[in-house]
């Protein structure tokens, strides 16, 4: 028997769980062509310009007539603009919270500001790309020296370097984005101490940044500039001394039992495929619903990858203002891509298409499933501090490292990343749990994947998988190492969003 899925009664396609060959029968229709696994087959005839429907939603339009049994993909599907009913708040419902006595816990690092970390790092930040190498040298020297062995509560010293900081308008949007991002990482609850390293002559001046946030140097916040200290070698030596002085203070933090409500979970997907919206993403969405019921927070992002599904989020907005703010960000992206001679359907990527995704609408409908079914409680600009609980949305690009950087700057102390093609990603200071959408990639890349969601296609319920994901989140939040942490990922994934001209 051919294995396939018809996701709703309104769909006029089915998804091949395994490859359909000519002559195979799916939903009573004989396949007329080979349909690769994860791809779509028409189960009703479509005339030219008819809507192709998956998840009960429009994902594109027939380029020409499509016969029942045909393979449905980019060769015979195109996209054009059409109206979607935003109906702000029409489906918002009161959240059913778990009774306090039954709420789950994890072992976290309580901070003086009331936040709770899942890791305890010292971060070496940089004001400019020109000080990036020095920051790396400092972190490498501390690690190589063996100093950390005496401080078991410190997870490590991490260089968080970037490629900008100069050649930008200090009164412009690019500066503001970098300023917010740097502050967000410096105050992320997974960071116990910060060393900020600059060159000295850059546009992003450390004293100006400190003044903006009322920062002063203390036992867990220090700064250095290469030009003032007298070169790279002296800066590295001074940086190592500063961290050596910081280590005993940062090591004083210890894990304490903490309500799951203190978790702020970043949601990411990368290398998505035709299974992502059926297995990993909706399973993660159930974990999100469970976390929100505990009083926790989840951050959905990647604005270009909810395009075409934004109306579903707006219907769950707790207020019209929240829905309208999300609509405004969608309009900004439409204008942004048009100004750069692009279009929103430039996404999906070649890998997404090879995995069965045909249009951005199809990809977005699957990606938005990560947000579960709970109310949308807030919409944030990139790297803004998230200050409400529940499911929120942060405006970010779809490019995973940039998007995740914004979420962590917003305060995320955990991250879940779904993938169908096998994305290689890790994050510091926030641990990243990898969820495979299919068993093929889980088995092929088991050293990179934390959870296999492919068994949903074999009968494991989404509810069971959602519980498994939340259990893993709590275990990792308590100190269990993810696969990406074991491999050493995270030092190169700090990528602030660079908007505007490089001067």
C-alpha positions as CSV (number, residue, x, y, z in Angstrom):
1,X,0.0,0.0,0.0
2,X,1.3,3.5,-0.9
3,X,1.8,5.6,2.2
4,X,0.5,9.1,2.0
5,X,-1.3,11.8,4.1
6,X,-4.2,14.0,3.3
7,X,-4.0,16.7,5.9
8,X,-7.6,18.1,5.7
9,X,-10.7,17.2,3.8
10,X,-10.4,20.5,1.9
11,X,-7.0,19.6,0.4
12,X,-6.8,18.8,-3.2
13,X,-3.3,17.2,-2.8
14,X,-1.8,14.4,-0.7
15,X,1.7,14.2,0.7
16,X,3.8,11.2,-0.2
17,X,5.2,9.7,3.0
18,X,7.2,7.4,0.8
19,X,7.9,7.8,-2.9
20,X,4.9,7.2,-5.1
21,X,5.6,5.5,-8.4
22,X,3.4,5.5,-11.5
23,X,0.5,3.2,-10.9
24,X,0.5,3.5,-7.1
25,X,-2.9,4.4,-5.6
26,X,-3.2,7.2,-3.1
27,X,-6.6,8.4,-1.8
28,X,-8.2,6.5,-4.6
29,X,-6.2,8.2,-7.3
30,X,-3.6,6.5,-9.5
31,X,-0.2,8.3,-9.6
32,X,0.7,9.3,-13.2
33,X,4.3,10.2,-12.4
34,X,6.9,9.6,-9.7
35,X,6.2,11.7,-6.6
36,X,9.3,11.8,-4.3
37,X,8.8,11.4,-0.6
38,X,7.6,14.6,1.1
39,X,6.3,15.9,-2.2
40,X,2.7,16.4,-3.3
41,X,0.3,14.6,-5.7
42,X,-3.0,16.0,-7.0
43,X,-6.0,14.0,-6.0
44,X,-8.5,16.2,-7.9
45,X,-8.2,17.9,-11.3
46,X,-7.2,21.5,-11.2
47,X,-7.9,24.0,-14.1
48,X,-5.4,26.7,-14.9
49,X,-5.2,29.3,-12.1
50,X,-7.1,27.0,-9.6
51,X,-5.9,27.2,-6.0
52,X,-3.7,24.4,-4.7
53,X,-4.8,23.6,-1.2
54,X,-2.8,22.0,1.6
55,X,-3.5,22.3,5.4
56,X,-6.9,23.6,4.2
57,X,-5.1,26.8,3.0
58,X,-4.0,28.1,-0.4
59,X,-0.3,27.4,-1.1
60,X,-0.3,28.4,-4.8
61,X,-2.1,28.3,-8.1
62,X,-2.0,25.9,-11.0
63,X,0.2,27.2,-13.8
64,X,-1.7,25.1,-16.3
65,X,-4.2,22.3,-16.0
66,X,-3.1,19.6,-13.5
67,X,-4.7,16.2,-13.7
68,X,-5.5,14.0,-10.7
69,X,-2.4,11.8,-10.1
70,X,0.1,14.4,-11.3
71,X,3.1,15.4,-9.3
72,X,2.5,18.9,-7.9
73,X,5.6,21.1,-7.6
74,X,7.2,24.3,-8.9
75,X,7.0,23.1,-12.5
76,X,3.2,23.5,-12.4
77,X,2.5,25.8,-9.5
78,X,3.0,29.6,-9.3
79,X,2.1,32.3,-6.8
80,X,0.2,35.6,-7.1
81,X,-1.2,38.0,-4.6
82,X,-4.5,37.4,-3.0
83,X,-6.4,38.7,0.0
84,X,-6.3,36.9,3.4
85,X,-8.8,37.5,6.2
86,X,-6.8,38.9,9.1
87,X,-9.8,38.9,11.5
88,X,-7.8,40.2,14.4
89,X,-8.4,38.2,17.6
90,X,-11.3,36.2,16.2
91,X,-9.9,32.9,17.6
92,X,-8.2,34.2,20.8
93,X,-9.3,32.2,23.8
94,X,-8.5,32.4,27.5
95,X,-5.4,30.3,28.4
96,X,-5.9,27.3,30.6
97,X,-3.0,27.5,33.0
98,X,-1.7,24.5,35.0
99,X,-2.5,24.7,38.7
100,X,0.5,26.0,40.6
101,X,0.8,22.8,42.6
102,X,1.2,20.7,39.4
103,X,3.6,23.0,37.6
104,X,6.9,21.5,36.3
105,X,10.3,22.7,37.3
106,X,13.9,22.8,36.1
107,X,17.3,23.5,37.7
108,X,18.3,27.0,36.7
109,X,20.7,29.8,37.7
110,X,18.7,32.6,39.4
111,X,19.9,36.1,38.6
112,X,19.7,39.3,40.7
113,X,17.3,40.8,38.2
114,X,14.8,38.0,38.6
115,X,15.6,36.2,35.4
116,X,16.8,32.6,35.4
117,X,19.6,31.1,33.3
118,X,19.9,27.6,31.9
119,X,23.7,28.1,31.4
120,X,26.4,30.2,33.1
121,X,28.8,31.6,30.6
122,X,31.3,34.5,30.5
123,X,30.9,36.2,27.2
124,X,33.6,38.1,25.4
125,X,31.7,40.7,23.3
126,X,33.2,42.9,20.6
127,X,32.2,46.5,19.6
128,X,33.6,46.0,16.1
129,X,35.0,43.4,13.7
130,X,38.4,44.8,14.2
131,X,38.5,43.4,17.8
132,X,37.1,40.0,16.9
133,X,40.4,38.2,16.6
134,X,41.6,39.6,20.0
135,X,38.3,38.5,21.6
136,X,38.8,35.0,20.2
137,X,42.4,34.9,21.4
138,X,41.3,35.8,24.9
139,X,38.7,33.1,25.1
140,X,41.0,30.5,23.6
141,X,43.8,31.4,26.0
142,X,41.5,31.1,29.1
143,X,40.2,27.8,27.9
144,X,43.7,26.5,27.1
145,X,45.2,27.7,30.4
146,X,43.1,25.3,32.5
147,X,41.7,28.1,34.6
148,X,38.1,26.8,34.2
149,X,38.8,23.6,35.9
150,X,38.6,25.4,39.3
151,X,35.2,26.8,38.6
152,X,32.7,24.0,37.9
153,X,29.6,26.3,37.9
154,X,31.0,28.2,34.9
155,X,30.0,26.7,31.5
156,X,32.8,28.3,29.6
157,X,34.2,31.5,28.1
158,X,32.6,32.3,24.7
159,X,33.7,34.9,22.1
160,X,30.7,36.5,20.5
161,X,32.1,38.3,17.5
162,X,30.5,39.9,14.5
163,X,31.4,41.6,11.2
164,X,30.2,45.1,11.7
165,X,30.5,48.0,14.2
166,X,32.1,50.5,11.9
167,X,31.2,51.9,8.5
168,X,27.7,52.6,9.7
169,X,25.6,55.7,10.5
170,X,25.7,56.1,14.3
171,X,22.3,57.7,14.2
172,X,20.8,55.1,11.9
173,X,18.8,51.9,12.2
174,X,21.9,49.6,11.8
175,X,23.5,51.2,14.8
176,X,20.3,50.8,16.9
177,X,20.0,47.1,15.9
178,X,23.5,46.4,16.9
179,X,23.2,48.4,20.2
180,X,20.1,46.4,21.2
181,X,21.6,43.1,20.2
182,X,24.8,43.7,22.2
183,X,22.8,44.8,25.3
184,X,20.5,41.8,24.9
185,X,23.4,39.3,24.9
186,X,25.2,41.1,27.8
187,X,22.0,40.8,29.9
188,X,20.8,37.4,28.7
189,X,20.2,35.2,31.8
190,X,22.6,32.6,30.5
191,X,25.5,35.1,30.8
192,X,27.1,35.5,34.2
193,X,29.9,37.9,33.2
194,X,30.9,40.1,30.2
195,X,34.1,41.4,28.8
196,X,33.6,43.9,26.0
197,X,36.6,44.4,23.7
198,X,36.9,47.2,21.2
199,X,39.5,48.7,18.9
200,X,39.1,52.3,19.9
201,X,38.3,54.3,16.8
202,X,35.2,52.5,15.6
203,X,31.7,54.0,15.1
204,X,30.3,51.7,17.8
205,X,31.9,53.4,20.8
206,X,31.8,51.3,24.0
207,X,31.4,54.4,26.3
208,X,28.4,55.6,24.3
209,X,26.8,52.2,24.4
210,X,27.4,52.0,28.2
211,X,25.8,55.4,28.7
212,X,22.7,54.4,26.7
213,X,22.0,51.6,29.2
214,X,23.5,53.0,32.4
215,X,26.2,50.4,32.4
216,X,29.2,50.8,34.7
217,X,32.2,48.5,35.1
218,X,32.1,46.1,38.1
219,X,33.1,42.6,39.1
220,X,31.2,41.0,36.2
221,X,31.4,43.6,33.5
222,X,34.8,44.8,32.1
223,X,35.9,46.6,29.0
224,X,39.2,46.8,27.0
225,X,40.3,48.7,23.9
226,X,43.2,47.6,21.8
227,X,44.5,51.1,20.9
228,X,44.5,52.3,24.6
229,X,46.1,49.1,25.9
230,X,48.8,49.1,23.3
231,X,48.2,46.3,20.8
232,X,46.9,42.7,20.5
233,X,49.3,40.9,22.8
234,X,48.8,43.3,25.7
235,X,45.0,43.2,25.1
236,X,44.9,39.4,25.3
237,X,47.0,39.4,28.5
238,X,44.7,42.1,30.0
239,X,41.6,40.2,28.9
240,X,42.8,36.9,30.5
241,X,43.5,38.8,33.8
242,X,40.1,40.4,33.7
243,X,38.4,37.0,33.2
244,X,40.5,35.4,35.9
245,X,39.3,38.0,38.3
246,X,35.7,37.5,37.1
247,X,35.6,33.7,37.4
248,X,35.3,33.4,41.2
249,X,32.3,35.8,41.2
250,X,30.5,34.1,38.3
251,X,31.2,30.7,39.8
252,X,29.2,31.7,42.9
253,X,26.0,31.1,40.9
254,X,24.5,27.6,41.4
255,X,21.5,25.8,40.1
256,X,18.2,26.0,42.0
257,X,14.8,24.4,41.4
258,X,12.8,26.9,39.3
259,X,9.3,26.9,37.8
260,X,9.1,26.1,34.1
261,X,7.4,29.5,33.8
262,X,10.9,31.1,33.8
263,X,11.8,29.5,30.4
264,X,11.8,31.6,27.3
265,X,12.0,29.3,24.3
266,X,13.2,30.5,20.9
267,X,11.6,28.7,18.0
268,X,13.6,28.1,14.8
269,X,13.4,25.9,11.7
270,X,16.0,25.5,9.0
271,X,16.5,23.1,6.1
272,X,12.7,22.5,6.2
273,X,11.1,19.8,4.0
274,X,7.7,18.4,3.2
275,X,7.5,16.6,6.5
276,X,8.4,19.7,8.7
277,X,4.8,21.0,8.8
278,X,3.4,17.6,9.5
279,X,5.8,16.2,12.2
280,X,8.4,18.3,13.9
281,X,6.8,21.8,13.7
282,X,3.3,20.8,15.0
283,X,4.9,18.6,17.7
284,X,7.0,21.6,18.8
285,X,3.8,23.6,18.7
286,X,2.2,21.3,21.2
287,X,5.3,21.6,23.5
288,X,4.8,25.4,23.2
289,X,1.2,25.1,24.2
290,X,2.3,23.0,27.2
291,X,5.0,25.6,28.2
292,X,2.6,28.5,27.9
293,X,0.1,26.6,30.1
294,X,3.0,26.5,32.7
295,X,3.3,30.3,32.5
296,X,6.3,30.2,30.2
297,X,7.2,32.1,27.0
298,X,7.9,31.1,23.4
299,X,9.3,33.4,20.6
300,X,8.2,32.7,17.1
301,X,10.2,34.6,14.5
302,X,11.4,34.6,10.8
303,X,8.9,37.0,9.3
304,X,9.5,36.0,5.7
305,X,8.7,32.4,6.8
306,X,5.3,33.1,8.2
307,X,4.4,35.1,5.1
308,X,1.1,33.5,3.9
309,X,0.3,32.2,7.3
310,X,0.3,35.5,9.2
311,X,-3.5,35.6,9.0
312,X,-3.7,32.5,11.2
313,X,-1.5,34.2,13.9
314,X,-3.5,37.4,13.7
315,X,-6.7,35.6,14.4
316,X,-5.1,34.5,17.7
317,X,-3.9,38.0,18.7
318,X,-5.0,39.0,22.1
319,X,-5.7,42.5,20.9
320,X,-6.2,44.3,17.6
321,X,-3.1,46.4,18.3
322,X,-1.0,43.2,18.4
323,X,-2.4,42.0,15.1
324,X,-1.9,45.3,13.4
325,X,1.7,45.5,14.5
326,X,2.3,42.1,12.9
327,X,0.6,43.3,9.7
328,X,2.8,46.3,9.7
329,X,5.9,44.1,9.8
330,X,4.6,42.1,6.9
331,X,4.1,45.3,4.8
332,X,7.7,46.4,5.8
333,X,9.1,43.1,4.4
334,X,7.0,43.4,1.2
335,X,8.5,46.9,0.7
336,X,12.0,45.8,1.7
337,X,12.2,42.9,-0.7
338,X,10.7,45.1,-3.6
339,X,13.3,47.8,-3.0
340,X,16.0,45.2,-3.5
341,X,14.4,43.6,-6.6
342,X,13.4,40.5,-4.7
343,X,10.1,38.9,-3.9
344,X,8.8,37.1,-0.8
345,X,8.7,33.8,-2.9
346,X,12.5,33.9,-3.3
347,X,12.2,31.7,-0.2
348,X,12.0,28.6,-0.1
349,X,15.6,27.6,-0.8
350,X,16.8,25.0,-3.3
351,X,17.1,22.5,-0.4
352,X,13.5,23.2,0.8
353,X,12.3,22.6,-2.8
354,X,14.2,19.3,-3.1
355,X,12.5,18.3,0.2
356,X,9.0,18.9,-1.2
357,X,8.2,22.6,-0.4
358,X,7.0,24.5,-3.5
359,X,6.1,28.0,-2.4
360,X,6.7,30.3,0.5
361,X,3.0,29.9,1.5
362,X,3.5,26.2,1.9
363,X,6.7,26.7,3.9
364,X,5.2,29.4,6.1
365,X,2.1,27.4,6.9
366,X,4.3,24.6,8.1
367,X,6.7,26.9,9.9
368,X,3.9,28.8,11.8
369,X,2.8,25.4,13.3
370,X,5.8,25.8,15.7
371,X,3.7,28.4,17.5
372,X,1.1,25.9,18.5
373,X,-2.5,27.1,19.1
374,X,-2.1,29.5,22.0
375,X,-2.9,33.2,21.9
376,X,-0.4,35.7,20.4
377,X,0.4,38.0,23.3
378,X,3.0,40.4,21.7
379,X,4.9,41.5,18.7
380,X,8.5,42.7,19.0
381,X,11.1,44.4,16.8
382,X,14.4,42.7,16.3
383,X,16.4,42.1,19.5
384,X,13.8,44.0,21.7
385,X,13.6,42.6,25.2
386,X,10.6,40.3,25.5
387,X,8.6,41.5,28.5
388,X,5.3,39.5,28.3
389,X,4.6,35.8,28.7
390,X,2.9,33.5,26.4
391,X,3.5,33.1,22.6
392,X,5.1,36.2,21.1
393,X,6.4,37.1,17.7
394,X,9.7,38.8,17.0
395,X,10.4,40.4,13.6
396,X,13.6,38.8,12.1
397,X,14.9,37.6,8.8
398,X,14.4,34.0,7.9
399,X,18.2,33.3,7.9
400,X,18.6,31.1,11.0
401,X,21.7,32.6,12.7
402,X,20.5,36.2,12.3
403,X,17.0,35.2,13.5
404,X,18.2,33.2,16.5
405,X,20.6,36.1,17.5
406,X,17.6,38.4,17.7
407,X,15.7,35.9,19.9
408,X,18.6,35.4,22.3
409,X,19.0,39.2,22.5
410,X,15.3,39.3,23.4
411,X,16.0,37.1,26.4
412,X,15.6,33.5,25.2
413,X,17.3,31.0,27.5
414,X,16.4,27.9,25.5
415,X,16.0,27.2,21.8
416,X,14.4,24.5,19.7
417,X,15.4,24.0,16.1
418,X,13.5,21.8,13.7
419,X,15.0,20.5,10.4
420,X,14.1,18.2,7.6
421,X,17.2,18.4,5.4
422,X,19.7,18.3,8.3
423,X,20.7,21.8,9.3
424,X,23.9,22.1,11.3
425,X,23.3,24.7,13.9
426,X,24.2,25.4,17.5
427,X,23.9,28.5,19.7
428,X,25.7,30.1,22.6
429,X,24.9,31.1,25.3
430,X,21.5,29.5,24.7
431,X,21.4,25.7,24.1
432,X,19.8,24.5,20.9
433,X,17.8,21.3,20.8
434,X,17.6,19.8,17.3
435,X,14.4,18.1,16.1
436,X,14.5,16.0,12.9
437,X,11.3,16.0,10.9
438,X,11.9,12.6,9.4
439,X,13.6,9.4,10.4
440,X,15.9,9.4,7.3
441,X,17.8,12.5,8.4
442,X,17.7,11.5,12.1
443,X,19.5,8.2,11.3
444,X,21.9,9.8,8.9
445,X,22.8,12.7,11.2
446,X,22.1,11.2,14.6
447,X,25.2,12.8,16.1
448,X,23.6,16.2,15.4
449,X,20.0,15.5,16.2
450,X,18.4,15.4,19.7
451,X,14.9,14.2,18.9
452,X,13.4,12.2,16.0
453,X,10.0,13.5,15.1
454,X,9.8,11.2,12.0
455,X,8.1,8.5,14.1
456,X,5.0,10.6,14.0
457,X,4.6,9.2,10.5
458,X,4.7,5.7,12.1
459,X,1.9,6.3,14.6
460,X,3.4,8.2,17.5
461,X,0.9,10.9,18.3
462,X,1.7,14.6,18.1
463,X,0.6,14.9,21.8
464,X,3.2,12.2,22.8
465,X,5.9,13.9,20.8
466,X,5.1,17.3,22.3
467,X,5.5,15.9,25.8
468,X,8.8,14.3,24.8
469,X,10.0,17.7,23.5
470,X,9.0,19.6,26.7
471,X,10.7,16.9,28.8
472,X,13.9,17.3,26.8
473,X,13.6,21.1,27.1
474,X,13.4,20.8,30.9
475,X,16.3,18.3,31.0
476,X,18.6,20.6,28.9
477,X,17.5,23.6,30.9
478,X,18.7,21.7,34.0
479,X,22.2,21.1,32.5
480,X,21.9,18.2,30.1
481,X,24.1,18.9,27.0
482,X,22.6,19.0,23.5
483,X,24.2,17.4,20.5
484,X,25.3,20.8,19.2
485,X,26.9,21.6,22.5
486,X,28.7,18.3,22.5
487,X,30.0,19.1,19.0
488,X,31.2,22.6,20.1
489,X,28.7,24.7,18.0
490,X,27.8,28.2,19.0
491,X,30.9,30.4,18.8
492,X,30.3,31.4,15.2
493,X,26.5,31.7,15.2
494,X,26.3,35.2,16.7
495,X,25.1,37.2,13.6
496,X,23.4,40.5,14.4
497,X,21.1,41.7,11.6
498,X,22.8,44.2,9.4
499,X,20.3,46.6,7.8
500,X,21.2,49.6,5.6
501,X,24.3,50.8,3.8
502,X,27.8,50.0,4.7
503,X,29.6,53.3,4.5
